[in-house]
Amino acid sequence: MAEGLSLQRKLALAAVDAALASYGERVDGGTLRRTYPARATAAGWRIPVNFPDQLRRMDLLAENGFPWTPPKIALVDRPPFLTWPHVEEDGILCFLPSGASVDSSRPADTARALLGEACEMVQKLAAGEMGEDFESEFISYWGRSSDDALVPVYSLCATDGESRVIYCWRGARFTLLADTREELEKWLRNRLSTKRDASFSIEPALLVALDHPPRPSQYPRSGAELAGFIEQADPDAADALRQLLQGLPQRFIAAFCARTVNGPAFACVSVDRPEAPRWPGGRGGDPISKGFRPGNVPPELRLNRFLGGQTAKRPVERADPSWVHGRDQDPDAGSLRERIVVCVGCGSLGAPVVEFLARAGVGKLILIDPETLRWANVGRHILGASDVGERKAVALAHRLRTDLPHIDVEALPFRLEQVLRDRSEHLSEADLIISTTGDWGPESLLNDWHSAIGRSMPVIYGWAEPHACAGHALAIAGKGGCLRCGFDAKGRYQFEITGWANPTEVQEPGCGAVFQPYGPVAMSNIASRVAELGIEFLVGSARTSMARTWVGRPARIRGLGGEITPHGLHLLAGRPEGEFVCEEPWPDQCANCSVRAVA
């Protein structure tokens, strides 16, 4: 097979050779390696092109993935980097979107077409067009002019609002910006897994709101240029800058939030306090107070001397919730961020449901589960070996706080009845409760409590049928039947999809230790349905009680020794292959609901 691919590449290169023979020539391997050291280039061709302003040479480069990946085009005769947009440091022209695909069976046609597109771009660039792309793609160009050796900067700051003082924490691995101390400290405690009373060295910084981003020729290259740039952008921010620099910090960060046609973009400049010059055998005096008695340096001179320190342009990566959950494009992100969800059960079904909700952007999660993670759980649980021996709720909460530091996750490693007795406010203040225990005792208790408080929030019950061949997400809202309306007195569901002649639980070599044999793949279908229904209730697109059922493949059910129930056959009518989701209204037929309906 490898020989066949090698032959295909050779034939493709030969086809391009033939297509370019009349107006281009091959570039030798040594020249390619010297000119494009960061590229895995298999072959290259140099083509002279007469543009209206001058003759320019262009290199067509076939990288190791050619002909399955498109060739790249480089402009050999070009102005200095960042004079034109879409031209990288080594001259590669960026005119194809990331991941663009090509027809590998027509390499010569692909090469000619891309050369044509590249020539059109160069002609526009030489004519002074496309300069606005420096602004619409500001993050990329600012990043290309930055010092990559510095630690990354993350921002939790809001993208709206005026210029303002913000807060900064500088660590060995990253720098973090936030609008408030409280927000910054919470994020750090979650991400770094520190104690609640941990203290952090937090410094003030400045955020300057820009109506539009600067172009490369406007990027500040020194502290003095930074001060001038801020003065021109926002005189009030310049006054704030002077006030913040009175304390002469070791490093000061000025961040920018610029509005582009593609959304808000962040960047920053750091200024380091000038260091005293080093002399043989010691150090020189403080460059800021030089020539003056301590404390007598005129404020304006002290500011100018501080701004003479080393500066660095630094890219800023957004880490705020709106960006993390949908890159500003999720219309539900803001609503979900204000919601509180209680999740009862953190097992192989409950844990992925919790993770789905967290990654969807739910602002606060309260996890209830008394059980400990065992090695037998690891194969189908989102927690792993490092968490064995830990309470599931505690370990899951720790993981989510670390992975998504902006959310709140609280663990209650207790039985549900204990929480209802001692901490019922955690449930009564929730916007939604999700139970995935699959245990009739605690779930019937939850149902009775829910009815007693007037169903002030919806409750979703999620569970899997044997072998995870089918699964259910049952929502009990303010109106309609309760959980008992679809179950008998011992908790047997009346609308099951599968039936089993033999026991489906397996006994472990221990007293009372039984389990349902199933893997994580089938369970993922059920978990996504439960989480999906929960999100619909949280954002208001679902309001009434309903039963949502996922039905697996009948062939798998029968292969495991099961049968399809009459209700399952009814749902499968017209869909014999299975693997679908259906939704049905929930009845109100139990005695409690009949009394409630009359009342």
Secondary structure, DSSP 4 states (H G I P E B T S, - for coil): -HHHHHHHHHHHHHHHHHHHTTT-EEPPHHHHHHH-TTS-EEEEEEEEEE-SS-EEEEEEEEETTTTTSPPEEEESS--STTSSTTB-TT-BB--S-TT----TT-HHHHHHHHHHHHHHHHHHHHTT--TTHHHHTHHHHHHHTS-TTSPPEEE---SSS-SEEEEEEE-SS-EEEESSHHHHHHHHHHHHT--TT----EEEEEEEEESSPPPGGGS--SHHHHHHHHHHH-HHHHHHHHHHGGG--SEEEEEEEEEETTEEEEEEEEEEPPPPPEETTEE---TTTTTS-TT-S-HHHHHHHHTTS-EEEEEEEE-SHHHHTTTT--TTHHHHHT-EEEEE--STTHHHHHHHHHHHT-SEEEEE--PBP-HHHHTTSSS-GGGTTSBHHHHHHHHHHHHSTTSEEEEE-S-HHHHHHH-THHHHT-SEEEE----HHHHHHHHHHHHHTT--S-EEEEEE-GGGSEEEEEEE-SSS--GGGGB-TT--BTT-SEEESS---EE-SSTT-EE----HHHHHHHHHHHHHHHHHHHHTS--S-EEEEEE--HHHHHHTTEEE-HHHHHHHTT-TT--EEEEEEPP--SHHHHHHHH-
